[in-house]
């Protein structure tokens, strides 16, 4: 349908540095769905109800994407396939397509052998579907779309390229449900220079940087209308603390499958992340968008990713 996009954030190698440390390692501390993004907690949830909170989050995004009964839905950054399975098994979606740059995630999803699920080892910048989608969902991938060395103008251009691609893939009136970590009320220059952020950028998520809410809104202007927005940073604080507790409880097994260095890095990263959400240095945005299709936005369809 469209030419490949030339705007690129984190490289495949940088993505695999984090996500391909071993499925057995992640299985020790994620919930049974292997969902690796912020859960949606209820006030009545106990910490041992992580799976329930993660399934609630998946249902939330499917609802805002208007995915029930859809013919085709795209999941950008599909992880280990929890959203894809939910779409085809519980929402009646005929064909769910997942994009990931992690070989281990792709192999895990392929092992489902589900006729309604298709996983592709490719970036959104390379995706060129033969048919349009009814809905797009992206949870926890947007954080990798820009690099730390880029200025605000470059970041907005990259995000706009993403929204333009989504616009082109969707049918008229289609929905996009997005979840991303974002900068909070903080001096970004000082925050990025801090030792704990440098550790995360160097050791955990190389070549990746967070957006601000303003950059997201600026990037989607004229392409999508924002129909829902919430900041659930306290949910991500809790999710990180629960993950950290589960990992430390399984430390011996984690060391056996991934090594002491990897295990220690992840424990530190989860503790630092929880603190960052607690103090509002970072937030967790859940946004729902509707594709703009009126006469006023007639030129939007002609916008191409740079």
N, C-alpha and C positions, 0 to 999 in steps of 0.2 A: 504493500500500500504506500509506504513512504520510504525515503532514503534513510540510511543510517545517520544517526545524530553524531556530531563530532564533539559535543560537549561531554567531557568525562570527569567524574569525580574519582573516588578511590579505584585503584586498579584491581583486576581479578586476583592478583597475588596478594594485595593488601586484605581483600575480603577473606581469602582462604587462610591467611595468617590467623584469623580469629575463629572462623567457623569450621575449619577443618582440623581441629585439634583432636578429634575423635568422637564419634557418636556415643561410644560407651561412657566417655567422660561426661557429656551433657546429660545422659540418661540418669546419672547418679543424683543430680540435684534439680533438674527441671521436673515439671509434672509429667504424668504419663502421656500427654498429648505432644510433648516436646515443644511446647510453646515458649519461645525465647523473646518475650517482649512484655511490657507492663500489663499486669492483670487489671481487671475491673472489680474492685472489692466492694462488698456490702458491709454496712456497719455490723451486721450480725455474723459475718464470717470469722472463723477462727483461722489461725495461721496454717493449720493442717488442711485447710480447704482451698489450697492453691489451684487445684485442677478445676474446681467449681468457678473460681474467680477468673481463670483463663478462658473457660468455655463461655462465661458471661461476656467477656471482652470480644470474643469471636462473634457471638450472636449480635452484639451491639453494632459491629462494623457491617455485618451482613444486612442488618436491618436498615442502616443509614444508606447503604449502597443499593437498596431495593433489589436485593439479589434473589429473593424467593421466586422460584419458577422460571428464572432467566435461562435463556438458551446458552449464552456464553459469558463467563466472568473471568477477569484477569486478576491474578494475585502477584504483585510486584514485590519481590523479596519474600518468597513463600516459605522460607525456613524448612522445617521438616514436614510440612504439608497438612498441619492441623486445620487451617482455614479451607484448604481444598477439599479435605474429607468432609468437613461440616457442610460445605456448599452442596456437594453431590449427594451426600447421604441423608441430610436433614433439611435442606432447603430446595430440593428438587431441581437443582441446576443441571442442565444437560451436559455441559462441557466446561470444565474449570481448568484454566491454564495457569501454571505457576512458573515464575522466572526466578532463578537463583544463579549465583556464580560459585556456589560451593559444590564441589563434586560429591562430597559425602552426603549432603542434603539431597542432591538430585538422585543419587543411587538409593537412598532410603525411600524416597517417594516412588521411584520406579518399582520398588519391591512390593508396593500395594497391588500392582497389576489390576488397577481399576480402569475399566473402559472409559469412564467419564472424566478421568484425570490425566492431564498432559503436563509434564514438567520439562522445562527447557533450560539448559545450562547456558544462559546468556543474560546480558545486561539489558535494561530497558532501552538503552541507547541503540541496541542492535535489533530490537524486536520489530518485526514487520508482519503483522497478522494478515491472513488472506481475507478474513471476514471481520466486521466490527464486533465490539463487545457491548453488552447491555450494562455492565457495571465494571468498575475497577476498584480493587482494594489494595492498599499498601500499608503495611504495619512494620515499622522499625527499619525501613530501608532508606528513607529520605535523609537520614543522618550521614549517609555515605555519598551524597550527590555533589558535595563541594569539598574543596581541599583547604587546609589551614592557611596556606600562603595566599589564597585569593582575597581580593578586596571585596567590598560589599557589592559593587557593580557586577563583578564577575560571578559572584554567588547568585545574585538575582537572575542573571542571564541563564545560568545553569538550571535554576528552579523553573524559570519560565519555559525553557526547552522541555522540561519534564511535563509541565502542564499542557503545553502545546501538543506534545505527543499523545497524552491522554485524551485531549480534545479530539484529535484526529482518529483515535481508535474507537471512541464511543459513538453509539447511535445518538441521534437527537434526543435531548432530555435525559441522557445517561447520567449516572451518579458516580462519584469518586469518594471513597471513605479513606482517610489518611490518618496515620498515627506517627508522631515523631517526637523525639526529645528536642528541646529548643533552649536557647539561652534565656535565663530569667532576668531578674532585676539586678544586673551586675555589670561592672566595667569589663567588657569583653577582653580588652588588651591585657589588663592586669590578671584577669581570671585565667586566660590562656597561658600566661607566663608563669603561673603558680606551679610548684613542683608536682602536685598530685595530678593536675591536668596534663602536664608534660609526660608524666608516667603513662597515663591512659592513651595519649596520642602515640607515644613511642612504642609501648608494649602491648596495648590491647587493640586499639582502632587506628592503625596508621593510615595516613592520607585522607582522613575524614574530619569534618568540622560540622558544627551544629548550625541550624538556621535560627533566625529570630522570627517571631510572629509577623512583624512588619514586612520582612523580606518575602515571606510566604504570600501575604495578602497582595503585595506589590506584584509578585510574579504571576498570580492567577488572574489579575485584572483584565476584564474583557473576554476571558475564556470561561471562567467558572464563577458562579455565585456561591458564596459561603452560606450554608443553611443551618449549620450547627457548629459550635465551638465550645470545648471545655478544656480546662487545665487540671489534670489529675496527678500533679507532682507527688502528692502524698500517697497515692496508689503505687507510684513507682518506688518511692522510698520503702514502702512496706514490701513490695515485690522483691527488691534487692536484698532486704534484710532476711526475708524468708529463704531466698536462694542461698544467701551466705550461710545461714544456719544449716540448711540441708547439705551444703557442700562441706562445711567443717565437720558435720556429723559423719560424713563419708570420706573424710580426709585420707584415711589409710588406703581405701579402695581407689580413690582418685589418684593418689601417688602411683599406685600400681599400674593404672591404665594410661596415665598422661605424664607422669613424672612429678617430682617435688617442685621444680621451678614453675611449671604451668599451674599447678594447684595453688601455690603461694601467690602467684600473680593474680589469679582470679579471685581469691579471697580478698586481697587488698583492693582490687578494682571494685568489687561489689560493696565493700565497706565505704570506700570513697564516694561511689555513686550514690549510695543511700544518704550520706551526709550532704552531698550537693543538692539533692532533691529536698531534703529536710530544711535547708536554709534558703531555698529559693534561688540558688545560683543557676539551677537548671529547672525546666518545667517539662511536663509531658502533655503535648497537645493532641487532642482527638478532634479532627475537623471533617465535616461532611460538605461536599460540593455538588452543585448541579450544573451541568453543561449549559452554557448560555446559547440560545438558538434563535433569539429574536432578530428582527430586521436591524436593530441598532448594532448587533454584533455580527453582522453578515461577513465582515472581513476576517473574523477570527479563524474561520476554517482555512484561510489562506496562509496563516502564520506557520512558518516552518521552523523547526529547531535548527539553531545555528551550527 
